[in-house]
Amino acid sequence: MVEFFDDFMNLFSLIVFLLGFWFAGLVAVGLYPYPCGVPLLLMAAAVCLGLWRTSNRTAKVGPTVWWIMGTVGYMAWRMWDSPIVDFARNDALLMSGALLGFWFAAFSGNSSHFPRMLMGLWVLFLANIGVAVWEDLAGENVYQLLGKKSVHGFASGLYYHYNHFANLVLGIGLLSFGYGMAGRMKWPMRLACLSIYGLAVYGIYLSHSRGAWLGLGCGTALVFVGWLVNLHRTKARWGGLVLVLSAALTPLLVLGALQMGNNAVSNRSSDDGGRLEFASIAVDLILEKPYFGGGSRSYYFDSFKKLQPNELASTWPDIQYVHNEYLQAAVDYGLVGAGLLLVVMIAVYFRGIAMMLMGDAKSPGDRGVALGCMAALCAMGVQAFFSFVYHVLPDVILMGLCIGWLVRQPWVLSEMKMRDTKKPEVQRFHWGHGLIGLLMGLSVMAFAARDAAAWLTLYPRMDHHEKDMLVRAERMKRALEIRPDFYYYGQCALLISNARLNDQLSVEKKTRMIEESMQMLQCAIERAPDSYADLVHLAMLYDLVGEYQKAQEIYLRIMPILQVREAHYGTQFLYARNTVYRAQEAWRKRKPKEALALFLQAKEQLQSTKLRFRAADPSLIQLIDRSIKFLEGAGIKPE
């Protein structure tokens, strides 16, 4: 009866954890905080439920685990000390997902946990592949449950962006491949693992992700090398024949993989997409704050101050991330933080490599699990050089799971004896692990609860299909009361500003809506003083209500920084228009000399702005020319 209850609790905790992971794969597929709340609540509950176990293969709290916990502590300190609390919270939510994945894999469940968990991961994997195939056949992005796709034309499954989709497919595919090649299992499971790998290759082909192809090649090579090493260590009778055939077929396999990769990315430009420029900006920021970094996602706004006119396409949207997770970590958390993470990866890899090289057929642990986890971490780690794949919750959970299962494998150098918890005299509950896991689970629940409540208030009733912007804004305001966030304040202000353009609204209603938008923007700027999009929006609203001096103060503050982004923001044009408004105000106050000087300034400012903004409002140029002609014709001299 006790064993039945133990098995039930293990299975129940696994189901709850997978529900959280599946939910993350459905809704937490973007870069915003609210959707992370519900998945984290479920996974934290699973960690608490998983404290009851009869495992004969759990991680030993040794130097690796302590180093991981120390790294988490350092990151938490830097997040706490970050200048923008909303960015810190976003990163803390992601770190919580990785930590829960690690702890659940390392310290929960019994020896049957891994194959069950792997099959649970396949559910989300197959859902992503199915949607990607549908997108490829339909020729459009068909899945848009809660938001619009970030990039059109590339299959991205359940994700908003094809790189994030490719990263999840890459990780689960390589995890299955390594496990299938070197794990202990019956042939149906092995065949299923290899089939999942084949589907992963096809999914990456559909995504056209260049970084994923490189990661796939590195991860696959690691699996083959590990498989050959495993054959040698276990003294398989046919190992020599396999080695000879592998050496003979390797050139053909490499050529075939290169050809398939070229076909997959044939519709992609050979340009690096600006990644070298992003990296150069990151290096400049690292040199400014080398040791502890600028804080959570400091690159987001600090990069504006390093932009050069000849580096980036002027019409591109804001470059919010480095597109290289290693440089991103060094910018945000300093070389200390990046170094701590590097040591974590080296330590867990060393455990896996030692197990593959020094173990034998009778060694404890599962070499298939170790090889699969190493291959998945390798492949995802390679893609992390080219994109911000670890800023999405499902991907960091998968990374945490792989690290946890590697740490869970026995340390072969010390010939660790596995616990036989089936003996009645052995303590079923490990108080140290249990207390840490319980505190961790409860802490994450308390931390994620407000984001979960805000998400449930905002979604799923409000999505991009809702046409009434005021309805969307009202729901967003209720969510902001639960969990404030500068991004959602700005989005709410934008919704209200756009809704006021309805001609059927009264003047009084429009005035109140403008005032409400300004209040929202002021809240956003208070939380993120360098939120340039919100600053531009607020300055435009100040112009709209006639508070020209306040608008001028904002323009003078942001123009030196946004000058290289003129084609995107149009701040030079907006400031010229503000100058015209101030000139008209001076004329109404019977200050013709000041008015003429301001009109001349506005004309000079317009000449330096981008053509598309001048073309969008030709009446402004005509007004300036007529005003200057009239004032100069009247003999007025500029002041």
Summary of the structure (lengths in Angstrom):
residues: 639
radius of gyration: 28.6
end to end distance: 94.8
largest distance: 105.3
contacts: 2271
relative contact order: 0.11
helix: 73%
strand: 0%
